């Protein structure tokens, strides 16, 4: 079964507006979603940090990342199993992150040696 | 997949811990650094929501939140350097209080921290509106949007009120200490008022989709029990807790599946919360052990009559009216007078109720209170004065009220217009 990665972007502002109670309810929804059978794994990423390395002539430039032109940072990711993109999207439409930020879905390439 | 052994999230964990963390850190840092304590608590919640969904819940979620907030506070003091060279002292204070974050001794000291916070929020130098808003924010963990909904106000207004209150705390150096014996009496009374305002704010929300905000009520009940369990406990504190528990017990029956209002007499008593009723009666028993009779006692007595009636036809209205008469002597609240008029109708009929309502018509405090014209409409309809009843219900609909109440009033209006 192909695997897909859900990249969860957000700028954190939406979270800051929630009261503790509302935050907790959101977390409960995430945890429930995380326990769905098609979810293989996932991890959070440390917020507000990151580095972007770019070639700059013969040199490289290192900037504080994530891509500074985008206010949204990646908060974490899930890996899920789905038959194809259509199914991956269908399975993800109720992901609680939607509304707090964007969810990018990318298929994990299968490498046949 | 969730790791085995990972505990399920506890109910209201974030709300409760947020208040406790703010109280704990403010206790260590002093009230001048309230904002830092709040920021640290919020940061702990934010980190939780951004890691738990992926990594799972840590084995001791409360301790995790406390530790995260504590680390944030320390690194924030180190980073900022704005505290006039007092950073070392603040860090020492933070570190001194860090040891047994969640063992049994700490539980007691955390309760004391929270109590001190409640008493500071109710400092007489703060106006009552600010006292309630601050208590809701700092102790109850409510957002300014939620507080705005409770007060039927704008979030920006609430934010301003909170900023002003916190500035006053800083400038006047209001300490996070329990009031001295001489001031204790007065302060306990304002704490009780704040708790009750919080409770009624949830019990009868002023606007919005929901008729009631059970979480606000339960938070008020928790605070009441906190005060009752402390050395500040007094019979009138027990009476207030009894009142809130008995009223909260009826919350599940006050609305139907569509969120519409269900009148007391039509409520399904099977939906009443037996545990809360038991708690209410045990506090009521404690409250009448002494010889003090406060207005909370009388109100709790009224609630206990409702709660102990086997059915709506067996409510002892005569006793309730006696209690209302007693309450009238103790307070000059127009809201009490209004409620009394409803009971007068039960005991002496609609004509007497109308007479009881008459002096309230010109009362300033009730001008925009929808329950006055709604009650007038109810009484007038019973007297067959339908034209006037319709006008009264229409006037009630002009006032601010919740959507379920609006629907209720519209239904009443439709019934008498047929």
Contacts between the chains, C-beta under 8 A, distances in Angstrom:
chain1	res1	chain2	res2	distance
A	12	B	46	7.0
A	12	B	50	7.7
A	15	B	46	5.8
A	15	B	49	5.9
A	15	B	50	7.5
A	16	B	42	7.2
A	16	B	46	6.9
A	17	B	143	7.0
A	17	B	145	7.0
A	18	B	143	6.7
A	19	B	15	7.3
A	19	B	141	6.4
A	19	B	142	5.6
A	19	B	143	3.6
A	19	B	145	7.4
A	19	B	146	5.3
A	20	B	14	3.7
A	20	B	15	4.6
A	20	B	17	7.6
A	20	B	18	4.2
A	20	B	45	5.4
A	20	B	141	4.3
A	21	B	12	6.6
A	21	B	14	6.3
A	21	B	15	4.6
A	21	B	141	6.9
A	21	B	142	7.9
A	21	B	215	6.2
A	22	B	143	7.3
A	23	B	14	5.5
A	23	B	45	5.3
A	23	B	46	7.8
A	23	B	48	7.6
A	23	B	49	5.0
A	24	B	9	6.4
A	24	B	12	7.4
A	24	B	13	6.0
A	24	B	14	3.9
A	24	B	15	7.1
A	26	B	49	6.2
A	27	B	9	6.7
A	27	B	14	7.9
A	27	B	48	6.8
A	27	B	49	5.2
A	27	B	52	5.5
A	27	B	53	5.9
A	28	B	9	5.6
A	30	B	49	7.9
A	30	B	52	7.5
A	30	B	53	3.2
A	31	B	2	7.0
A	31	B	9	7.2
A	31	B	52	7.0
A	31	B	53	6.2
A	31	B	56	7.6
A	31	B	57	7.1
A	33	B	53	7.9
A	34	B	1	7.9
A	34	B	2	6.9
A	34	B	53	6.3
A	34	B	54	7.4
A	34	B	56	7.8
A	35	B	1	6.8
A	35	B	2	5.4
A	39	B	1	7.4
A	41	B	1	7.8
A	42	B	53	8.0
A	42	B	54	4.6
A	43	B	54	5.0
A	43	B	55	6.5
A	44	B	50	5.7
A	44	B	51	4.2
A	44	B	53	7.3
A	44	B	54	3.9
A	44	B	55	5.8
A	47	B	46	8.0
A	47	B	47	7.7
A	47	B	50	5.8
A	75	B	50	5.2
A	76	B	50	7.0
A	76	B	51	7.7
A	76	B	53	7.0
A	76	B	54	4.3
A	77	B	54	7.6
A	78	B	54	7.3
A	96	B	53	7.8
